[in-house]
């Protein structure tokens, strides 16, 4: 593991250290994995509010007369149909239809798209988009211009509303507004990675420390907590939100990952479309499924899965669910076994088959307000 000095730092590194957060190497970034504890932070998000530093994420801007055409060609969803102020989930695919990355696309203007990409993939994503830019458009690597926070949970809106003149209630799910937070320019998106209501905000790095502290002060009466990557992972797993490198890889396509809804095959040509058409014609043979353990044990990432005593798949993500008080996980299985829940499987844990069963996903759904 590289020395701390070699790891990249977000603008909040000193704040995390001063708060006695447990810091870890996360894809080359020195990031907080927990503050008060993963379960406590997880529950704060489910019942009150949690604040995450996600400034390690990457940002790419696409400008120009044919920005929509370029964005549509390199991503799987239909960017051209987006309205100004709308965001959607999409994918950058390789020529074989596998994931280069999963991304959020925001339409800022008719000729301007703003992409949020995974931290470890940002340079790769940028070069991939540039390599396919045969359009009248400009691709701008803009990660250094932004710090990013995620404020998530049922009290997220009330907490953030104190700090912005923007009427947050007017922002629909997967829409965004360019406005101000604590007097600083900010892009406020009603998006997140926890299964809860909340916002992701993009702001100048120079304002990050001040605004972080003001958000925590604003939410103190609601029970807000600073949260690390540990709770972010348990929350997203309960909500069945895919993680690049686990559920999504360069050899997995969106149909296998149960993400057919982010692929618009009828929009015209895009990178990976021909391979996806071939895969559909041949038939999808494996698919992502959820499971819960029936015996004691935890199905960890990479563990082999047996069906009727024979190797049949692997665990992509697994661990305890603080909300459900069960050990849960996601896995790839033969497609015919994912159509209905209740399929008994066994997971090899230290070379011992341990009983589990497939279950419906997401494991957790936010209660309707």
C-alpha positions as CSV (number, residue, x, y, z in Angstrom):
1,X,0.0,0.0,0.0
2,X,1.4,3.4,-0.9
3,X,2.3,5.9,1.9
4,X,-0.4,8.4,2.9
5,X,1.6,11.2,1.2
6,X,1.2,9.4,-2.2
7,X,-2.6,9.1,-2.0
8,X,-4.8,11.8,-3.5
9,X,-6.7,13.9,-1.0
10,X,-10.1,15.6,-1.3
11,X,-10.4,19.2,-0.1
12,X,-11.8,17.8,3.2
13,X,-8.8,15.6,4.1
14,X,-7.8,17.8,7.1
15,X,-11.4,17.9,8.3
16,X,-11.7,14.1,8.2
17,X,-8.4,13.6,10.1
18,X,-9.4,16.2,12.7
19,X,-12.7,14.4,13.1
20,X,-10.8,11.2,13.8
21,X,-12.3,9.4,10.8
22,X,-10.7,6.1,10.0
23,X,-8.9,6.7,6.7
24,X,-8.2,4.1,4.0
25,X,-6.7,3.8,0.5
26,X,-9.7,3.8,-1.8
27,X,-8.6,3.5,-5.4
28,X,-5.6,5.8,-4.7
29,X,-7.6,8.3,-2.6
30,X,-7.2,8.8,1.1
31,X,-10.8,8.6,2.1
32,X,-12.8,8.2,5.3
33,X,-14.3,4.7,5.7
34,X,-16.1,5.6,8.9
35,X,-16.4,8.2,11.7
36,X,-18.7,7.0,14.5
37,X,-19.2,3.5,13.0
38,X,-20.7,2.0,9.9
39,X,-23.9,0.8,11.5
40,X,-24.5,4.2,13.3
41,X,-23.9,6.1,10.1
42,X,-26.0,3.8,8.0
43,X,-28.9,4.2,10.4
44,X,-28.5,8.0,10.5
45,X,-29.1,8.0,6.7
46,X,-32.1,5.7,6.9
47,X,-33.8,7.6,9.7
48,X,-32.4,11.2,9.7
49,X,-29.5,12.4,7.5
50,X,-26.0,11.6,6.6
51,X,-23.3,13.8,4.9
52,X,-20.7,12.1,2.6
53,X,-17.6,13.6,1.0
54,X,-17.6,12.2,-2.5
55,X,-15.2,14.7,-4.0
56,X,-13.1,11.8,-5.3
57,X,-15.7,11.3,-8.0
58,X,-14.8,12.7,-11.5
59,X,-16.5,15.3,-13.7
60,X,-16.4,15.7,-17.4
61,X,-18.1,18.4,-19.4
62,X,-19.2,18.0,-23.0
63,X,-19.9,21.3,-24.9
64,X,-20.6,22.3,-28.4
65,X,-23.2,22.2,-31.3
66,X,-23.1,18.4,-31.4
67,X,-22.6,17.8,-27.7
68,X,-25.9,15.8,-27.6
69,X,-24.7,13.6,-30.6
70,X,-21.4,12.8,-28.9
71,X,-23.0,12.1,-25.5
72,X,-25.5,9.8,-27.2
73,X,-22.8,8.0,-29.1
74,X,-20.6,7.2,-26.1
75,X,-23.4,6.4,-23.6
76,X,-26.2,3.8,-23.6
77,X,-29.2,5.9,-22.5
78,X,-30.9,8.5,-24.6
79,X,-29.2,11.8,-23.8
80,X,-30.8,13.6,-26.8
81,X,-34.2,13.3,-25.2
82,X,-33.2,14.9,-21.9
83,X,-34.7,18.2,-20.9
84,X,-32.6,21.1,-19.5
85,X,-32.1,20.4,-15.8
86,X,-32.7,16.7,-16.1
87,X,-30.3,13.9,-15.0
88,X,-30.2,10.2,-15.8
89,X,-28.2,7.1,-15.1
90,X,-26.3,5.7,-18.0
91,X,-23.2,3.7,-19.0
92,X,-20.1,4.1,-21.1
93,X,-19.6,0.7,-22.9
94,X,-16.7,-0.8,-24.8
95,X,-17.1,-2.4,-28.3
96,X,-18.0,-5.7,-26.7
97,X,-20.9,-4.1,-24.8
98,X,-19.1,-4.4,-21.4
99,X,-18.9,-1.5,-18.9
100,X,-16.2,1.0,-19.1
101,X,-18.1,2.9,-16.4
102,X,-21.5,3.7,-15.0
103,X,-22.2,7.4,-15.0
104,X,-24.7,10.2,-14.2
105,X,-25.5,12.5,-17.2
106,X,-26.9,16.0,-16.5
107,X,-28.2,18.3,-19.3
108,X,-27.1,21.8,-18.4
109,X,-28.1,23.4,-21.7
110,X,-29.0,22.3,-25.3
111,X,-25.2,22.2,-26.1
112,X,-23.8,21.3,-22.6
113,X,-23.8,17.9,-20.8
114,X,-22.2,17.3,-17.4
115,X,-21.0,13.8,-16.5
116,X,-20.3,12.5,-13.0
117,X,-18.1,9.4,-13.3
118,X,-16.4,7.0,-10.9
119,X,-13.2,8.2,-9.3
120,X,-10.9,5.4,-10.4
121,X,-12.2,5.6,-14.0
122,X,-12.2,9.3,-14.7
123,X,-9.0,9.5,-16.8
124,X,-10.0,6.4,-18.7
125,X,-13.5,7.7,-19.3
126,X,-12.2,11.0,-20.5
127,X,-9.8,9.4,-23.0
128,X,-12.6,7.0,-24.2
129,X,-15.0,9.9,-24.9
130,X,-12.2,11.9,-26.7
131,X,-11.3,8.9,-28.8
132,X,-14.9,8.7,-30.1
133,X,-15.3,12.4,-30.6
134,X,-15.9,12.7,-34.3
135,X,-18.5,15.4,-33.7
136,X,-18.5,19.2,-33.4
137,X,-18.0,19.1,-29.6
138,X,-15.4,19.7,-27.0
139,X,-14.7,17.3,-24.1
140,X,-13.4,19.0,-20.9
141,X,-11.9,17.1,-18.0
142,X,-13.2,19.2,-15.1
143,X,-12.7,17.2,-11.9
144,X,-10.4,19.8,-10.3
145,X,-13.2,22.4,-10.5
146,X,-15.5,20.6,-8.1
147,X,-15.9,19.2,-4.6
148,X,-18.9,17.0,-4.3
149,X,-21.0,16.2,-1.2
150,X,-24.0,13.8,-0.9
151,X,-26.5,14.7,1.8
152,X,-28.9,11.8,2.1
153,X,-31.9,10.7,4.2
154,X,-35.4,11.8,5.2
155,X,-34.1,15.0,6.8
156,X,-31.7,15.9,4.0
157,X,-34.1,18.4,2.4
158,X,-34.8,20.2,5.7
159,X,-31.1,20.4,6.5
160,X,-30.0,21.7,3.1
161,X,-33.0,24.1,2.7
162,X,-31.7,26.3,5.5
163,X,-28.6,27.0,3.4
164,X,-30.0,27.7,-0.1
165,X,-32.6,30.1,-1.6
166,X,-33.5,27.3,-4.1
167,X,-36.8,25.7,-3.3
168,X,-35.6,22.2,-3.0
169,X,-39.1,20.7,-2.9
170,X,-39.5,21.8,-6.5
171,X,-36.5,19.7,-7.7
172,X,-37.9,16.4,-8.9
173,X,-36.0,13.1,-8.5
174,X,-33.2,13.0,-11.0
175,X,-33.4,16.7,-11.8
176,X,-31.0,19.5,-10.8
177,X,-30.7,23.2,-10.4
178,X,-27.7,25.5,-10.6
179,X,-28.0,27.9,-7.6
180,X,-26.2,28.6,-4.4
181,X,-25.5,26.8,-1.1
182,X,-24.2,29.0,1.8
183,X,-23.5,31.8,-0.7
184,X,-21.4,29.7,-3.0
185,X,-22.3,28.7,-6.5
186,X,-23.5,25.1,-6.5
187,X,-25.1,22.5,-8.7
188,X,-27.8,20.8,-6.6
189,X,-29.0,17.4,-8.0
190,X,-31.7,15.3,-6.4
191,X,-29.7,12.2,-6.9
192,X,-27.9,9.8,-4.6
193,X,-26.5,6.3,-4.0
194,X,-28.2,5.2,-0.8
195,X,-31.8,4.4,-1.7
196,X,-33.0,7.5,0.3
197,X,-34.2,10.9,-0.8
198,X,-31.4,13.5,-0.8
199,X,-29.1,15.7,-2.9
200,X,-25.7,15.6,-4.4
201,X,-24.1,19.0,-4.6
202,X,-21.1,20.2,-6.7
203,X,-19.3,23.3,-5.5
204,X,-15.9,25.0,-5.6
205,X,-13.2,23.2,-3.7
206,X,-12.2,26.4,-2.0
207,X,-15.6,26.5,-0.3
208,X,-15.7,22.8,0.6
209,X,-14.6,23.0,4.3
210,X,-16.8,25.9,5.2
211,X,-19.9,24.4,3.6
212,X,-19.3,21.0,5.0
213,X,-19.3,22.4,8.5
214,X,-22.4,24.6,7.8
215,X,-24.3,21.6,6.6
216,X,-23.4,19.6,9.7
217,X,-24.5,22.6,11.9
218,X,-27.7,23.0,10.0
219,X,-28.6,19.3,10.4
220,X,-27.5,19.0,14.0
221,X,-31.1,19.2,15.3
222,X,-32.2,16.5,12.9
223,X,-29.4,14.0,14.0
224,X,-27.2,14.4,10.9
225,X,-23.9,12.5,10.9
226,X,-20.8,12.6,8.7
227,X,-20.6,9.3,6.9
228,X,-17.8,7.3,5.3
229,X,-17.5,4.9,2.5
230,X,-18.4,1.9,4.7
231,X,-22.0,3.1,5.2
232,X,-22.2,4.2,1.6
233,X,-21.5,0.6,0.6
234,X,-24.1,-1.0,3.0
235,X,-26.7,1.5,2.0
236,X,-26.2,1.1,-1.8
237,X,-26.2,-2.7,-1.4
238,X,-29.6,-2.7,0.4
239,X,-30.9,-0.5,-2.5
240,X,-29.4,-2.8,-5.1
241,X,-27.3,0.0,-6.6
242,X,-24.5,-1.4,-8.7
243,X,-20.8,-0.8,-7.9
244,X,-18.3,-0.6,-10.7
245,X,-15.7,-3.3,-10.3
246,X,-18.2,-5.6,-8.5
247,X,-21.5,-5.8,-10.3
248,X,-20.2,-4.0,-13.3
249,X,-17.0,-4.9,-15.2
250,X,-15.7,-4.7,-18.8
251,X,-16.9,-8.2,-19.4
252,X,-20.5,-7.7,-18.1
253,X,-23.2,-6.1,-20.2
254,X,-26.2,-4.0,-19.0
255,X,-28.7,-6.8,-19.8
256,X,-26.7,-9.2,-17.6
257,X,-26.5,-6.6,-14.8
258,X,-30.3,-6.1,-14.8
259,X,-29.9,-2.6,-16.2
260,X,-31.7,-3.0,-19.5
261,X,-33.6,0.2,-18.7
262,X,-30.5,2.3,-19.2
263,X,-30.0,1.0,-22.7
264,X,-32.0,2.6,-25.6
265,X,-31.4,0.3,-28.5
266,X,-33.8,2.3,-30.8
267,X,-32.0,5.6,-30.5
268,X,-29.4,5.0,-33.2
269,X,-25.9,3.8,-33.2
270,X,-23.7,4.0,-30.1
271,X,-20.5,2.3,-28.8
272,X,-21.2,-1.3,-28.0
273,X,-24.7,-1.4,-29.6
274,X,-23.8,-4.1,-32.2
275,X,-22.4,-6.4,-29.5
276,X,-25.5,-5.9,-27.3
277,X,-27.7,-6.7,-30.3
278,X,-25.7,-9.9,-30.8
279,X,-26.0,-10.8,-27.1
280,X,-29.8,-10.3,-27.2
281,X,-30.1,-12.4,-30.4
282,X,-28.1,-15.2,-28.8
283,X,-29.9,-15.0,-25.5
284,X,-28.7,-13.7,-22.1
285,X,-27.2,-16.6,-20.2
286,X,-26.4,-15.0,-16.9
287,X,-28.0,-12.3,-14.8
288,X,-27.6,-10.4,-11.5
289,X,-29.7,-11.7,-8.6
290,X,-30.1,-11.0,-4.9
291,X,-29.7,-13.5,-2.2
292,X,-29.9,-13.8,1.6
293,X,-28.0,-16.3,3.8
294,X,-30.1,-19.1,5.3
295,X,-27.2,-20.5,7.4
296,X,-24.6,-18.6,9.4
297,X,-22.0,-16.9,7.2
298,X,-21.5,-14.0,4.9
299,X,-21.2,-14.3,1.1
300,X,-18.3,-12.0,0.4
301,X,-17.2,-10.5,-3.0
302,X,-15.8,-13.2,-5.3
303,X,-17.1,-16.2,-3.4
304,X,-18.1,-19.1,-5.7
305,X,-21.8,-20.1,-5.9
306,X,-23.0,-23.7,-6.3
307,X,-26.3,-24.9,-7.8
308,X,-27.0,-28.6,-7.1
309,X,-23.4,-29.0,-6.0
310,X,-21.9,-27.6,-9.2
311,X,-20.2,-24.2,-9.8
312,X,-22.8,-21.8,-11.3
313,X,-21.8,-18.2,-10.5
314,X,-20.1,-15.8,-8.1
315,X,-20.9,-13.2,-5.4
316,X,-20.3,-9.6,-6.5
317,X,-21.2,-7.9,-3.3
318,X,-22.2,-9.2,0.1
319,X,-22.4,-8.3,3.8
320,X,-24.6,-7.7,6.8
321,X,-27.7,-5.5,6.2
322,X,-28.1,-3.1,9.2
323,X,-31.7,-2.2,8.2
324,X,-32.9,-5.8,7.7
325,X,-30.6,-7.5,10.2
326,X,-29.8,-10.2,7.6
327,X,-26.7,-11.2,5.6
328,X,-27.5,-10.3,2.0
329,X,-25.7,-10.1,-1.3
330,X,-25.7,-9.8,-5.1
331,X,-24.5,-12.5,-7.4
332,X,-24.4,-13.7,-11.0
333,X,-26.4,-16.9,-11.8
334,X,-27.6,-18.6,-14.9
335,X,-30.4,-16.4,-16.3
336,X,-33.1,-19.1,-16.0
337,X,-32.5,-19.2,-12.2
338,X,-33.0,-15.5,-11.7
339,X,-36.6,-15.3,-13.1
340,X,-38.2,-16.3,-9.8
341,X,-36.9,-15.8,-6.2
342,X,-36.7,-18.7,-3.8
343,X,-33.9,-20.7,-5.7
344,X,-31.7,-22.5,-3.1
345,X,-28.0,-21.9,-3.7
346,X,-24.9,-22.6,-1.8
347,X,-22.0,-20.2,-1.3
348,X,-18.5,-21.6,-0.8
349,X,-17.2,-19.9,2.4
350,X,-13.7,-21.1,3.3
351,X,-14.3,-24.2,1.1
352,X,-17.5,-25.1,2.9
353,X,-20.9,-24.9,1.1
354,X,-23.3,-22.6,3.1
355,X,-27.0,-22.4,2.3
356,X,-28.6,-19.3,0.9
357,X,-31.6,-18.5,-1.3
358,X,-32.4,-16.0,-4.0
359,X,-34.7,-13.1,-3.0
360,X,-36.4,-10.2,-4.7
361,X,-34.5,-6.9,-5.1
362,X,-34.0,-4.2,-4.1
363,X,-33.7,-5.6,-0.6
364,X,-34.8,-2.2,0.8
365,X,-37.3,0.3,-0.6
366,X,-37.7,3.8,0.9
367,X,-41.1,4.2,2.6
368,X,-43.5,6.4,0.6
369,X,-44.0,9.8,2.2
